[in-house]
Structure formats: structure tokens, C-alpha cells
Amino acid sequence: MTSPVPFVHQVAGHVSTILASPTGNATLIKPASARERDFYTQLGPSLSDTFVGLWTPQFFGTLTLEGKMNDGGEVEKEGLEHELGKEMLVLENLTFRFARPNVLDIKLGTQLYDEDATEEKKQRMIKASQETTSGTTGVRLTGFQVWDSTELSYKVTPKTYGKSISPADLPEGFARFFLPLITSASPLLTPLLETILLALKSLIKAWSQLEIRMRGGSLLLVVEGDEKLLRAAMVREGLFPGEDGKLVDRSALARQSAQEEDLDSDDEGSVASSTDSQGAAKLETLDVFELRLIDFAHVSHAKGQGPDEGVLMGLRTVEVLIEGLLHRAV
């Protein structure tokens, strides 16, 4: 087991709190607060059978780091002083099935403080909400990274940007996340935005039926930043025409996949892996985008009180921002 290192695609939150998982590239680990652990193990599953995993990262349990195994089979503790003995959540790595993940973290809600926060923190969070876009729109662009195919590096926009802009600046700020596709007038932009919008509408419908309060949580959007790979993924998903000018028939593809799985199940050990020899996702399995809610350290049940209207406002603001980009793209 290798020593955990800071997760390279973290764009918001406290620095280095998210760690690459020692168990594999498809997961990551983060310190387990009691409330976030309870959300994944109790509250979340009680909301619906599918909410955890469909609209949140999948939860794979917890682990406690005791050290790392050296080549001689001995346990070493060097370099793990800050993590040793701590319970860690093992969560799905939402950037795993992307070669160049463009990542956008959007803090949701108009109330940023928890009900049990100190009076000093409440006043500080109220001030932060009033002085940023959170108070009137329910969103703040917390941070994002976008792959620059010319420089072959990520351009990172820090949280100070999101704190500095006004509600009137939100459309331009949001558009920066899609700037490479906008600049190149890519034909991928419209179907990509339309598909993200459909997913967001489903999330809004699901959230409007939940009686919980989420403080300090975020909406995480991940999009493939390599345009060639993005195109290939969209063709596979039937979102963009292939070289023959036709869309893939997703229903036929699903039937074919089911048939292949049936054949594989009859041949012991023949099931093909979706990862390469280095543990990375194979190119033919890369995703177009991911849209999930994250950060549940300050979530509570609000039975009989209806949905969290501040978070709902934020989700609807994102909906308007996407619709605005679509209008510009047409």
C-alpha cells in the first residue's frame, strides 16, 4: 500500500484534505467527520435507494491509516504523521474516467453556516454570503481548473475569483469553464450543454423532494478537457454523430453490451477490465461529464420542513447559467 498524497484535481476546500486513495485510482479518501460519515451510512440511504451514488460520490466504507508497507513487508509510519489513526471516508474519485478532467466546484446555498455554529462564525458566514454571489443567487464559483491544450497544463481559477465577482458577472465567470470549446466554436458545446442541463433538471427534481439542510456543500461538474477524447466519448454515448454522420443507437449498444456480459459470465475469468496496467481508466471507457453533489459534513435531516430552498435556488441559478450559454451557442 503506497503512502497517500494530496489529490491533484482538488480545486476548492481546505488544501490537501482530499487524498489519493492508497487502494486504487478509482477512489479517494478524506477525513471522516461524524456527520459526513452518518450521511453516507444512514441519512443518505434513508432518503432514497439511489440518492447516494447517483447524485453523490459512491461510498465504499472507511479505513484507518496505520502506515505503509515497504519492500521488505514492514509497516512504516514516516510521512503519514498527520493521517495516522484517523478514520477516513473512501469515496468514488469523480475524475477517474477522464484523461484531462476540467473540474468546477460551485458552492451551493444562501446560508453558509451550520445551525450549531458559534455566534462569531454565524456572523462571519452571514457577511460572506451577503458580500458574494451566494446571498442573492445561491451559488459561488469556488474554484475550477481547465485544460489548456496549447500549454499542455491546467489553468486554475482560485476561490478568490468567485468571491470577487458580482451576480451580474456570473454568466461570464461560468462561461470561463467552457472557454476552450467556446473559443474554438466547437460543435460539441451545444450537445454537451444540453446533456448536462438534462442531468441538472433531474437533480433539481430529486432535491426538491428531499427534506434535508446542506450547509457548505457543493455541486461538482467534471468535463473531459481533451477535445478529441471528449468527441469520442460523446460519439460512444450517442450525443454526437460519428464519422458516418449518424448517432450511435444507445438502445442497440446496451443490448449488445448485455449479451457480451452474458457470454463473459459463462467463461470464467474472461470479463474485460476497464482499467489499464497502470490502474488508469482505458480510453474507450472515458466519460463525457459528471455532475454530483459533494461535501456533506454539515447536512441534517429537516423532516416536515420541505427542501433546502437556498440550495434549490443555487441549482436553479446553475440551470439559468447553462441555458444562457446555450442561447449564446445557438
Secondary structure, DSSP 8 states (H G I E B T S, - for coil): -----B-TT--SSSTT-SEE-TT-TTEEEEE--HHHHHIIIIIHHHH-SSHHHHTS--EEEEEE---EE-TTS-EE-TT-TTTTT-EEEEEE-TTTT-SSEEEEEEEE-S--S-TTS-HHHHHHHHHHHHHSTHHHHSEEEEEEEEEETTTTEEEEE-HHHHHH--GGGHHHHHHGGGHHHHHTT-TTHHHHHHHHHHHHHHHHHHHTT--EEESS-EEEEEEE--HHHHHHHHHHTTSS--TTS----HHHHHHHHHHHHHHHHHSTT----SB-TTS-B-GGG--SEEEEEE--TTEEE-TTS---HHHHHHHHHHHHHHHHHHHHH-
